[in-house]
Amino acid sequence: METPQLAGAVDIWCPKPTKYYANRTMFDNARRQCGDRIWIYTCCDPGGKWLNRLLDGELVKPMFIPWACAVDGIEGYLHWGLNHWSEGRDPFNCSCFGPAGNGSLTLPAGDTHILYPGPDGPWSSVRFEAMRQGMEDFEIIARARSRDEAGADALVRKCVRSFNDWTADVPLYRRTRRALLELASRHLP
């Protein structure tokens, strides 16, 4: 849902990050004035520097989606392509889905699925595991904030400042995650 005129009529907004940032005042007002909740949605876009779970992106991208949610106070995440395998298409050998829509759209590699078909049920992927780790980090961030909100936020922003402003520095991520774990483990006064 990305239509500003529906403020107060939608319980959970689910814009793509590009739409959220373009209409942030409206979304934040809907959240504040109407009690609406915000989730984020990624699909075939955004691309480039934006965080997404596409097959050709750095593995920190899916891991940092929950971090960006934490930065922006976003409560949830939706991606339509968990296991959308097409009949007759082998996702191990054909990572792009198309044509779709009017027949001319080819979806980016990995957009349709983050799990793969296995002989006894779905197989995980490194993108799925990276996203899972990011979700665990989201909870660590929340716990760290309960101990020291400003300190936790300063740590998070070392790695992620927004959905299109983040670092691919994995050693920095590891140090920052450890510091967040230490902060989250502190006893409350």
Backbone hydrogen bonds, N-H to C=O, Kabsch-Sander energy under -0.5 kcal/mol:
donor,donor_aa,acceptor,acceptor_aa,energy
6,L,3,T,-1.8
7,A,4,P,-1.5
9,A,6,L,-2.5
10,V,6,L,-0.7
13,W,37,R,-3.2
14,C,1,M,-0.7
20,Y,16,K,-2.5
21,Y,17,P,-2.6
22,A,18,T,-1.8
23,N,19,K,-1.8
24,R,21,Y,-0.8
27,F,23,N,-2.3
28,D,24,R,-3.1
29,N,25,T,-2.4
30,A,26,M,-2.4
31,R,27,F,-2.2
32,R,28,D,-2.5
33,Q,29,N,-3.5
34,C,29,N,-0.5
34,C,30,A,-1.5
35,G,31,R,-0.8
36,D,30,A,-1.8
37,R,11,D,-3.0
39,W,13,W,-2.5
40,I,76,G,-1.8
41,Y,15,P,-2.2
42,T,78,L,-1.6
43,C,45,D,-1.7
50,W,47,G,-1.8
51,L,163,F,-2.3
55,L,109,A,-2.7
57,G,54,L,-1.4
61,K,58,E,-1.6
63,M,59,L,-1.1
64,F,60,V,-2.4
65,I,61,K,-0.8
65,I,62,P,-0.5
68,A,64,F,-2.7
69,C,65,I,-2.1
70,A,66,P,-2.3
71,V,67,W,-2.3
72,D,68,A,-2.2
73,G,69,C,-0.7
73,G,70,A,-0.8
74,I,69,C,-2.8
75,E,38,I,-2.1
76,G,38,I,-0.8
78,L,40,I,-2.8
80,W,42,T,-0.6
82,L,80,W,-1.2
84,H,112,T,-2.2
85,W,83,N,-2.0
89,R,86,S,-2.2
90,D,88,G,-0.5
93,N,90,D,-1.5
94,C,90,D,-2.2
97,F,107,L,-0.7
100,A,105,L,-2.3
103,G,100,A,-2.2
105,L,100,A,-1.4
106,T,104,S,-0.5
107,L,97,F,-3.4
107,L,105,L,-0.5
110,G,95,S,-2.1
111,D,108,P,-2.2
113,H,110,G,-0.6
114,I,82,L,-2.4
115,L,82,L,-2.0
116,Y,123,W,-2.7
118,G,121,G,-0.6
121,G,118,G,-1.1
123,W,116,Y,-3.8
129,E,125,S,-2.4
130,A,126,V,-2.2
131,M,127,R,-2.3
132,R,128,F,-2.5
133,Q,129,E,-2.3
134,G,130,A,-2.2
135,M,131,M,-2.1
136,E,132,R,-2.2
137,D,133,Q,-2.5
138,F,134,G,-2.0
139,E,135,M,-1.4
140,I,136,E,-1.9
141,I,137,D,-3.1
142,A,138,F,-2.1
143,R,139,E,-2.3
144,A,140,I,-2.9
145,R,141,I,-2.7
146,S,142,A,-1.5
147,R,143,R,-0.9
147,R,144,A,-0.8
148,D,144,A,-2.7
152,A,148,D,-2.8
153,D,149,E,-2.6
154,A,150,A,-2.2
155,L,151,G,-1.9
156,V,152,A,-2.7
157,R,153,D,-2.3
158,K,155,L,-1.5
159,C,155,L,-0.5
159,C,156,V,-1.8
160,V,156,V,-2.7
161,R,165,D,-3.1
162,S,165,D,-1.6
165,D,162,S,-1.1
167,T,159,C,-2.2
170,V,168,A,-1.3
173,Y,169,D,-2.2
174,R,170,V,-2.7
175,R,171,P,-2.2
176,T,172,L,-2.6
177,R,173,Y,-3.1
178,R,174,R,-2.1
179,A,175,R,-2.2
180,L,176,T,-2.4
181,L,177,R,-2.6
182,E,178,R,-2.5
183,L,179,A,-2.4
184,A,180,L,-3.0
185,S,181,L,-1.6
186,R,182,E,-0.6
186,R,183,L,-1.1
